[in-house]
Amino acid sequence: MDTALIGELALTGALVGMMYGLVAVGIVLIYKTSGIANFAQGAIAMTGGYVAWAISALLGVPIWIALPAAIVLMFGFGMLIELTVLRRMIGQPVIMVIMLTFGIEIFLRGAIPGFLGSAVKRLDLGIPQAPVFIGDMLLNRAYLIGGGISAALIVAAIVLFNSRAGVMMRAVSDDQGASWSVGIRVERAIALAWGLSAVTATAAGILWGSMQGVDWSLSLLLVKALAIAILGGLDSIPGVLLAALIVGVAESLATGILDPLLGGGTRDIVASAIILVTLLVRPYGLFGHTQIERV
C-alpha cells in the first residue's frame, strides 16, 4: 500500500481520535471525582449538539454567540443532573448509580430527538470545505481544526487537574470523608465535575455535529469514548491523549486497509475490540492506578 495513503489514514485517525477523546475526558473527570463510570456521556454530547443547533437555527442567534451559550447552558445541565438525580443516590450501591447514568443515556437519546426532531440538523461553523495538503497527503480541514481544538481542550483539562480546583476534586475521589473533615464541599466538587464533563461533551457534539449533522447518532460517541477512557485508564486524563491516538489511528487504518478486503464494517468493531482486550489484559488501562483491596 502507498506510504502516503497510510500516513494520511494515520494522521486523519489521530485527529478523529482527539475528537473522540474530548468525550472521554468527561468520563474520566467524573470517575476521578466520584468513582462513578458515566454512561450518559454520549447522549450529553448529542444534547449539546442539539442545544447549539436550536439556539442558532430556531432562535436565530449568530453561531458565534450560540456556541458559547450552548456550552454555558450545558454546564448548568450537567450540574443539574448531579443535583437532582445523582445526589439522590448517595449511599446506594455503585452499580445502581452506574445503571442510573445508563438510564439517563437512554432517556436523552429518545427524548431530545423526539422533542426537537430526528431528522439530521445542519450545524454550520463556517469551516471551509477545501482540503489541506501536507505533501502527498490530503486532510479534511474540519478534522484538522476539530482535532486541534479537541487536543487543546484535553490539555486544558490536564492543567485544570493540577490547579486548586483539580486538587479539590482529586481529594474528593481519594477520600470523601477526609475531604469533608478539611472543609471541602464534596457535593460541590462532584457537581463541578459533572458540569465540566457536560462542557467537554458539548464541545465534541458541536464539532461532530458540524461535520455529520446533529441527530441521535451523536450519542454513539459513547462507545468510542469508553474505549479511550478504559485504554488510557479511567483515572488518568493524560492517558486520554495517548489512548485517543491509538483508538483513532487503529480505527482509521482498519477502515482503510481491512474494509476493502473484508467488505466493510471494521470501523464499528475496533472500539469494542479495544475495550475487550484492555479489560482482559490490563483492566486498569495504560496509566490507571491499580487498586488492591484486602477481602
C-alpha positions in Angstrom: 0.0 0.0 0.0 1.1 3.6 -0.7 3.1 5.1 2.1 1.4 8.4 1.6 -2.0 6.8 2.0 -1.0 5.1 5.2 0.3 8.4 6.5 -2.9 10.1 5.5 -5.0 7.4 7.3 -2.9 7.6 10.4 -3.0 11.4 10.6 -6.7 11.5 10.0 -7.2 8.8 12.6 -5.2 10.8 15.1 -7.3 13.9 14.6 -10.5 11.9 14.8 -9.2 10.2 17.9 -8.7 13.6 19.6 -12.4 14.4 19.0 -13.4 11.0 20.5 -11.0 11.8 23.4 -12.9 15.0 24.1 -15.9 12.9 25.1 -13.7 10.5 27.0 -12.3 13.4 29.1 -15.7 13.9 30.7 -15.9 10.2 31.7 -12.5 10.4 33.3 -13.4 13.7 35.1 -16.4 12.2 36.8 -14.6 8.9 37.6 -11.7 10.8 39.1 -14.0 12.8 41.3 -16.7 10.4 42.3 -15.5 6.9 41.3 -18.6 6.5 39.0 -18.5 5.5 35.4 -20.7 7.9 33.5 -22.6 6.0 30.7 -24.7 9.1 29.8 -21.8 11.0 28.2 -22.7 10.1 24.6 -26.3 11.4 25.0 -25.0 14.5 26.7 -22.8 15.1 23.7 -25.8 14.7 21.4 -27.8 17.0 23.6 -25.1 19.7 23.4 -25.2 19.5 19.6 -29.0 19.8 19.6 -28.9 22.8 22.0 -26.3 24.6 19.9 -28.4 24.0 16.7 -31.6 25.1 18.4 -30.1 28.3 19.7 -28.7 29.1 16.2 -31.4 27.8 13.9 -34.6 28.1 16.0 -33.8 31.3 17.9 -31.9 33.0 15.0 -28.8 33.7 17.2 -25.5 34.1 15.4 -23.4 30.9 15.6 -20.5 32.7 17.4 -23.0 33.5 20.2 -24.9 30.3 20.0 -21.8 28.1 20.7 -20.7 29.7 24.0 -24.4 30.0 25.0 -24.8 26.2 24.5 -21.7 25.4 26.5 -22.9 27.6 29.4 -26.3 26.0 29.3 -24.9 22.5 29.2 -22.5 23.2 32.1 -25.6 24.1 34.1 -27.4 21.0 32.7 -24.5 18.7 33.9 -24.6 20.2 37.3 -28.4 19.9 37.4 -28.2 16.1 36.6 -25.9 15.7 39.6 -28.1 17.8 41.9 -31.5 16.4 41.0 -30.7 12.8 40.0 -27.3 11.5 41.1 -27.3 13.2 44.6 -30.4 11.2 45.5 -28.3 8.0 45.0 -25.9 8.8 47.8 -25.4 5.6 49.9 -26.7 3.3 47.2 -24.6 0.5 45.6 -22.2 1.8 43.0 -23.8 -0.5 40.3 -27.1 1.2 40.8 -25.6 4.6 40.2 -23.9 3.4 37.1 -27.2 1.9 35.8 -28.8 5.2 36.5 -26.4 7.0 34.2 -27.1 4.4 31.6 -30.8 5.2 32.1 -30.1 8.9 31.6 -28.3 8.0 28.3 -31.3 6.0 27.0 -33.8 8.7 28.1 -31.9 11.6 26.5 -31.3 9.6 23.3 -35.0 9.2 22.8 -36.4 12.4 24.4 -34.2 15.0 22.7 -34.7 13.9 19.1 -38.3 13.2 19.9 -38.7 16.8 21.0 -36.5 18.6 18.5 -36.9 16.3 15.6 -35.0 13.2 14.5 -34.0 14.5 11.0 -30.4 15.4 10.6 -29.8 19.1 11.6 -27.2 21.2 9.8 -24.8 23.0 12.1 -22.5 25.2 10.1 -19.4 26.5 12.0 -18.1 28.3 8.9 -15.2 25.8 8.4 -14.0 26.0 4.7 -14.6 22.8 2.7 -11.3 22.9 0.8 -8.9 20.1 1.9 -5.4 20.7 3.3 -2.4 19.1 1.6 0.6 18.0 3.5 3.0 16.7 1.0 1.1 14.0 -0.9 -1.4 13.6 2.0 -4.9 15.1 1.8 -6.6 16.0 5.0 -10.1 17.1 5.8 -9.9 20.7 7.0 -12.8 20.1 9.5 -10.9 17.1 11.0 -7.7 19.2 11.3 -9.5 22.1 13.1 -11.6 19.8 15.2 -8.7 17.6 16.2 -6.6 20.7 17.1 -9.4 22.2 19.2 -10.0 18.9 21.0 -6.3 18.3 21.8 -6.2 21.9 23.2 -9.2 21.2 25.4 -7.8 17.9 26.7 -4.6 19.6 27.6 -6.6 22.3 29.4 -8.3 19.5 31.4 -4.9 18.2 32.4 -3.9 21.7 33.5 -7.2 22.0 35.4 -6.4 18.9 37.5 -3.1 20.4 38.6 -4.9 23.6 39.7 -6.5 24.2 43.1 -9.9 23.1 41.8 -8.3 19.9 40.4 -6.6 19.1 43.7 -10.0 19.5 45.4 -11.6 17.1 43.0 -8.8 14.5 43.4 -9.1 14.7 47.2 -12.8 14.0 47.0 -12.1 11.0 44.8 -9.4 9.6 47.2 -11.4 10.0 50.4 -14.7 11.8 50.7 -14.8 11.6 54.5 -11.4 13.2 54.8 -12.3 15.8 52.3 -15.3 16.8 54.4 -13.1 17.0 57.5 -10.8 19.6 55.9 -13.7 21.7 54.7 -14.1 20.6 51.0 -17.6 20.6 49.8 -17.8 17.2 48.4 -21.2 17.7 46.6 -20.0 20.9 45.0 -16.8 19.2 43.7 -18.8 16.3 42.2 -21.4 18.8 40.7 -18.5 20.8 39.2 -17.1 17.6 37.6 -20.5 16.8 36.0 -20.7 20.4 34.7 -17.2 20.3 33.2 -18.0 16.8 31.8 -21.0 18.2 30.0 -18.9 21.1 28.6 -16.4 18.7 27.0 -19.2 16.5 25.7 -20.9 19.6 24.2 -17.8 20.7 22.5 -17.4 17.3 21.0 -21.1 17.2 20.0 -20.7 20.6 18.3 -17.6 19.6 16.4 -19.0 16.3 15.2 -22.4 17.9 14.5 -20.7 20.4 12.2 -19.3 17.5 10.1 -22.0 14.9 10.1 -25.0 16.9 11.2 -26.8 16.8 14.5 -29.1 13.8 15.2 -29.4 10.9 17.6 -26.3 9.1 16.2 -24.0 11.6 18.1 -24.9 9.5 21.2 -22.9 6.6 19.7 -19.7 8.5 20.5 -20.1 6.9 23.9 -18.6 3.6 22.7 -15.5 5.4 21.3 -15.1 7.4 24.4 -15.4 4.3 26.7 -12.7 2.6 24.6 -10.4 5.6 25.1 -11.2 6.0 28.8 -10.7 2.3 29.6 -7.5 2.0 27.5 -5.9 5.2 28.9 -7.1 4.5 32.5 -10.4 5.7 33.9 -8.5 7.9 36.4 -5.9 9.3 34.0 -6.6 12.4 31.9 -3.1 12.3 30.3 -3.9 8.7 29.4 -6.8 10.0 27.3 -4.3 11.7 24.9 -2.4 8.5 24.1 -5.4 6.3 24.1 -7.2 8.7 21.8 -4.4 8.5 19.3 -4.3 4.7 19.5 -8.1 4.3 19.1 -8.3 6.8 16.3 -5.4 5.5 14.3 -6.4 1.9 14.7 -9.9 2.7 13.6 -8.7 4.7 10.5 -6.2 2.0 9.5 -8.7 -0.7 9.9 -11.2 1.2 7.7 -8.6 2.0 5.0 -6.8 -1.4 4.9 -9.2 -4.1 6.1 -12.5 -2.8 4.7 -11.5 -3.4 1.1 -10.5 -6.9 2.0 -13.4 -7.8 4.2 -16.2 -5.8 2.6 -16.6 -3.1 5.3 -17.8 -2.8 8.8 -14.4 -2.9 10.6 -14.8 0.6 12.0 -17.7 -0.5 14.1 -15.7 -3.3 15.9 -12.4 -1.6 16.6 -13.5 0.3 19.7 -15.4 -2.8 21.1 -12.3 -5.0 20.5 -10.1 -2.5 22.3 -12.4 -2.5 25.3 -12.5 -6.3 25.4 -8.7 -6.7 25.1 -7.9 -4.0 27.6 -10.2 -5.4 30.2 -8.8 -8.9 29.8 -5.1 -7.9 29.6 -4.8 -4.7 31.6 -8.0 -3.8 33.4 -6.7 -0.5 34.8 -5.6 0.7 31.4 -2.2 2.1 30.3 -2.0 4.8 33.0 -4.6 3.8 35.6 -3.8 3.2 39.2 -4.1 -0.4 40.3 -6.2 -0.8 43.4 -5.7 -3.8 45.6 -8.3 -4.5 48.3 -8.0 -6.9 51.2 -11.1 -9.1 51.4 
